[in-house]
Amino acid sequence: MFDLKFIRENEKLVKKAIQDKNESLDLDELLKLDEKRREIISEVEKLKHLRKLSNQKIALLKKEKKDPQEEIEKMKKVSQEISSLDDSLKELEEKIEKLLLEVPNIPHPSVPVGFDEDSNVVIRSWGELPEFNFEPRPHWEIGELLGILDLARGAKLSGSGFYTLSGKGALLERGLINFMLDLHTKKHGYKEVWSPFVVNRASMIGTGQLPKLEEDMYLCEKDDLFLIPTAEVPVTNLHRDEILKPDELPICYVAYTPCFRREAGSYGKDTRGIMRVHQFDKVELVKLVKADDSYAELEKLVSDAEEVLQLLKIPYRVRLLCTGDLSFAAAKCYDIETWAPGVKKYLEVSSCSNYEAFQARRIGIKFKPDPKTKPEYVHTLNGSGVALARTVAALLENFQTEKGAVILPEVLRPYLGGLEEIN
């Protein structure tokens, strides 16, 4: 979130960000409202000065035992005018605040300009794509054949876009989560946290999900609480309205949570299997860092997420998102996509983003570089490390056998009681 002073001084830059990110905000309207706001503030200050002079004159008239009534009436009119302007100012500031929340973050200069995902750039690929001497099955066929994935019962319980795992399928899900948490805490140095799975509106606004994405969220209307779309929301908000010490940074958190998304704008896309579902598990990485370190920390974040897939031996690629595919709040983002041979496409399992100070300004997270200096906003980053269910889908498809079994990656076997194969 940017303040009005920054927007006034960087009007062209902000307008370009709005255009490049395919946002529809009318910045001219916001600037006109800001100009009117400043005019009202100036008028109110003049009237308050006039009222102060009037009060002094009334006091002097009373001291001289003269009739102050005429001056009192003038002062009343001035006070009424101030009150009316204050009401107008409050209404105007509410409109401005609403529009400010719709100003997107400015893309980093290294982000390619493009309209949609077709302009994303493949940075690197890892692993050899598997070759089969049979036609590889999609994950839903494998899961149903093995009795570990049930789409029909998930739909019966909750509707389209939900699924159930049972037996070795549920064990696989749990094993993947524990494997990732161990990797990120024991090797990569993240601190594990456990957070609520519902959050208030302020938390959603703070990380940039609201107001733009509200129709994609599950809302508990009675309490005005949202089911979290990602652990990014509660974990980033842990330090809301705090001033951190410089030696506390960087703060690196990892959290497992279920995630809930209505996917309101995605009807008809990837409807088969578990490629696009309304509830899924995710291990999330969140960092709070100093501004000078944030882009180095972004590369480290991507590397930490990549290692999950490398250890699982699932082939993947990393793509740098263009401006048109970049999220509202992000300044730069890499997507990590696993290859799924059964559906013959790459599936996104992680988005690693640097938000710079955009979220921190909304949330109020600062640090003091030095006891004598003013507090500065931290930079926030996050990325999936990694997300399920697409990782499960890719795993089933990459390690399937002709008979329909699935050979489990060696690194995962200790988390499944030594199980080597699902058959």
N, C-alpha and C positions, 0 to 999 in steps of 0.2 A: 504494500500500500504506500502510495506517495502522498506527501502533503501538497497543499495548493501552491506554496512558494516554489517547490521543485517543478511542478507542472507548468507554472507560468514561465519559469526561466528556461524550461526545456520543452516547449510546446511542440516543436517539430519532431523531436525525438520520441515523445509520447505518442503523437499522432501516427508516426511510422510504426511503432510497436502495435498499436491498435489495428492498423491496416495489415501488417505482416502476420499477426496472429488471428486474422479473420474475425475480429471482434466488431460489434456493431455500435459501440458507445459513441455518442455525439459529443466530442470534447469541447466544441465551440459552445454548446449549451452549458456545460459545466463552467467554462471560463466566464460566460456572461453572468451566470448566477453568482460567481465569485466576485465579479466587478460590482454587481448590485449589492452584495453583502458588504463590501468595503465602503461603498457609498453610504449605506445605512449606518455602519459603525462610525463613520466620520460625522454624519449628521447627529447621531446620538451623543457623541463626545461634545459637539458644539452646544447642543441643548443642555447637557449636564453642566457645562461651564456656565451657560446662561442661568441655569437654576441656582448654581452656587453663588453667582453674583446677586441674584434676586434674594436669596436667603440672607446674604450680608446686608442688602439694602433694607430688608424687613427688620432685621435686628437693629439697624441704625435708626430707622423710623420709630421703633418702639422705645429705644433709648432716649430719643428726642421728644417722646410723648406725642408723636404724630400718628395720624391714621394710616396703618399699613394695608388696609383692606384691598385697595386697588392693586397693589403689588402682589398681595396674596393670591388674588384671582388670576393674575398673569402667571404666577408660579404654578398654580393648579393646572392651567392649560398646558404649560410646558411639560409638567409631569405626566399629564395624560398623553401628550404626543410622544414622550419617551416610552411610556408603557406600550403604546400602539406600535411603535417602531421595534421595541424589544420582541413583541409577539411576531411581527413580520420577520425579524431576524432569526428567531427560533425556527419558524417554519422553513425559512430559506436554508438554514444550516442543516436541517434534517434532509432536505432535498440534496444538498451538496454532499452530505455524508453518504447517502445512498449511492450517488453517482461515483464518489471516490472509491467505493468498494467494487465498482465495476471497471476500474482502470487496471489493465493487466500489467504484469511485470514486463520489463524491457529485456528482450533477448540479448544474450552475450554476443559480441561482435563475431565470434567464431561459429555461431549458429547459421547454417545455410538458410537463405530466404526461399520459401516455397509455399505453395498453396495447401498441399495435403501430403499424405504419407509417400506418395510417389517421388517426392523430392528428398526423402530421407537418404542418408549416405551410409553405406556399409563401411565400417571402420576396420573390422577384422572378423575373421571366422576361425573357429577352433574345432578340431576333430574331423574324422573321416565320416562321410555319410554312409550308413550301412547299406550293404548290398545283400539281396535275398535271392534264393533260387526258387522262390514262390512269391505270389502276390501278397504283400503284407496287409494284414487286417487293420482297420481303424480301431482305436482303443475301446470304443463301446462294444464292438463285437468280441474283442478279447476279454473285456471285463465281464460281460454276460456269459460267455463260454466258460470262464473260470468260476463263475458264481460269486465274484467279489464286488461287482458294480451293478446297481439296480436303478435304472432311470425311471421305470414305471412306478415303482413304490415311492420314489422320491416325489414324483408328480402327484401321486395319490395323497401323500401327506401334506404337500405345500403348494402344488401347482407346477407348471412348466418352469424349467430352469433350476430345479432342485433335484438332488440325487442322494442315494444312500450307498455306503460302503459296508461290507460285512466280512467277517472272517479275516483271511489274509489281506484283503483290501483295506480294511480298517487298520490292521497291523502295519501295513505299508505306509499309510498316511501318518500314523503316529511315529513310526520309525524315521521317516523323512524329517518330520518336525524336530525330533530329538537330535538327529544327526546334524541338522543345520544350526540349532542352538549351541550344541557342543563346539562345532567348528568356529562359530563367530565369537563365542566367549573364551574358549581355551586357546585358540590360535590367533584370532584377529584382535582380541582385546576389548571386545564390546562388553558392556555391563547389561545383564539381563534384567528386564523389568516386566511386571505383570500389571495390566491396566484395566479399567472398566471397558466393557464392550458397548456401552452407550455413553454419549457425551452431550453437553449442553450446546445451545446455539452459538454461544461466544467462542467455543472451541472450534466449531466448524467454520465460522467466519474467520477466525484467526489463521487457519492454515489455507484458506482460500477456496474451500469447497462451497461455501455460501457467499453470496446469493446465487452464483451462476449455476451450480449443479444441484439445486435443491430437488428438482423433479427426479433425479437419479437416486435420491436417498430414501431410506426407510425412516419415517418419522413416527414416534410415539406421541400422538397429538395431545393426549391428556396431560402429559408431563413436559411437552415440548423438548423431548430428548431424541437424539438420532442414534440409530444403530450405526456403528462405525463402518465407513467404507474401506478403511485401512488403519493400521496401528499408528501411522504417521500423525493422525489427529490427536489422540490422547497423549502419545509420547512426546511430540513436539511441544504440546501445551503444558507439560510437567513444570516447566520453569517460567510460565506466564507471569508477567509483571515482576520479574526478579532482576536484580543487578548482580551478575556473577563476578567472581574474582578471576583475574587473568590466569592464575595457576590452575583454575578449574577446567580450562579449555585445552584441548578439545574434549567435549563430552560425547561419548559414543555409546548409544543404547541399542539393544536388540530386544525384540518382543515378538512373541507368538500371539496372534489373535485370529478368530474368525472374522471375515469381512462380509459386508452386506451391501449389495448394489442392485438397484432396480433395473439398471441398464435401459432406461426409458427410451433413449434415442437409438437403440441398437436392434430393433425388431428385424428379424429375417437374416441376421448375420451370425454365422457359426452356431446354428441352432442344434446341430447334431452333437451327441455326446456331452462332454464336460468342458468344452472349449470356452463357453461363455455362460456362466451360471450366476445365480443371485446370491449364493452363499458359498464361500470358499475359505480355506485356511491359508495363512501367509505368515512367514517370518520376515519381519521388517527391520531395517537398519536405519537409525536416525543419528545425525551428527549436529552438534552446535559448535561452531568454530570461529576463529578470528577471520576477519575479511581477507587478510593477506594470504591465508592458508586455504581458502575454500576450494579453489580449483584443483589444487594438488590433492586435497581431501576427496574431491569428487572422483578423481581417477583411482584413488585407493578404494573408494566405495565400490566402484564398478569391478575392480579386481577382486574384492572380497566376494561379491556376488558371483562372479565368473568361476571362482574356485569351487563353489558348490557343484556346478555342472561338470567341471573338469574331473573332480573326484568321482562323480557318478558316471563319467565317461559318456555323457550325452552331448552330441555335436550341437553347436550353437553359432550364432553370429551376433555382433554388436553393431547397432545402427545409431548414428547421431541424428536426432530428430530435427527437421526443418521448422521454421517459425510457425507454419500453418498447422503442424501436428504437435506443437509444444503446448503443454498445459497452460492454463490461465496464469498460474502463480510462478511457473518455473522460468529461470533465465537460461538454463541449458539442461538437456536431458539425453541420456543414452538409454536405448531399449536393448535388452538382451532377449534373444528369441531362439528357442530350441527347435531343432528339426524334428518333425513328426512324419515318418515315412508312410504311415497308414492313411493319413489324410493328405499327404503330399504338400505340406505347407509348413512354414515357420510359425511357431506360437510364442507370443510374448509372455515371458515369465518374470520379467523384472524391468522396472523403469527407475533409473538412478538420476536424480535431479538435484541441481543446485538452485536454491531460491534466493541466493544472496541475502539481503536484509529485508526482502519483501514480506515474508511471514513474521519476522522478528518485530517489524514496525507495527503490524496488526496485533501481535500478541504482547509486545512490550518486554522483549528479552534483550538485556544489555549487559555489558561488562565494562569495568574500569581498567583501561590499560595501565594506569598509574594512579596512585591515591590523589594526586594533584590535578588530574585531567578530568574532563567531562566524560560521562559514560558513552560508549558507542554501541550500536546494535551489533549483535552477533550475526553470522550467516548460518542459515539452516540448510541441511541436506537430508535426503532420505532415498532409500531404494529397497526393493524387495530382495530378500536374500535367502530363498526366493519364494515365489508364489506357487501354491497348489490351486487348482487341480490340474492345470496344464502341464506341470512337471510330471504328475502321475501319468497323464495321457502320453507324453513324450517317452517316458520310461517304458510303459507297456508296449508302445509301438516299436521302439528301437531295439528292445531286447526280447522280442517275441520269437518263438520257434514255429516251424511248420505245423507241429502238432497242437499249437495253441497255448503252450506253456510260456512263462516269462522267466528268463534267467536274471537273477538279481545282481546288481553291481557289488563287488566284493566289499567296498567301503560301507555298504548299507547292511550287510548280513549280521554283524553283531547287534544291530538295533532290532533285528527280527528273530532273535533267539537262535542265530546261526543258520536261518533258512537260506538256501541257495537258489531255490526255484519255486515259483508259484505254478502249481499244476492241478 
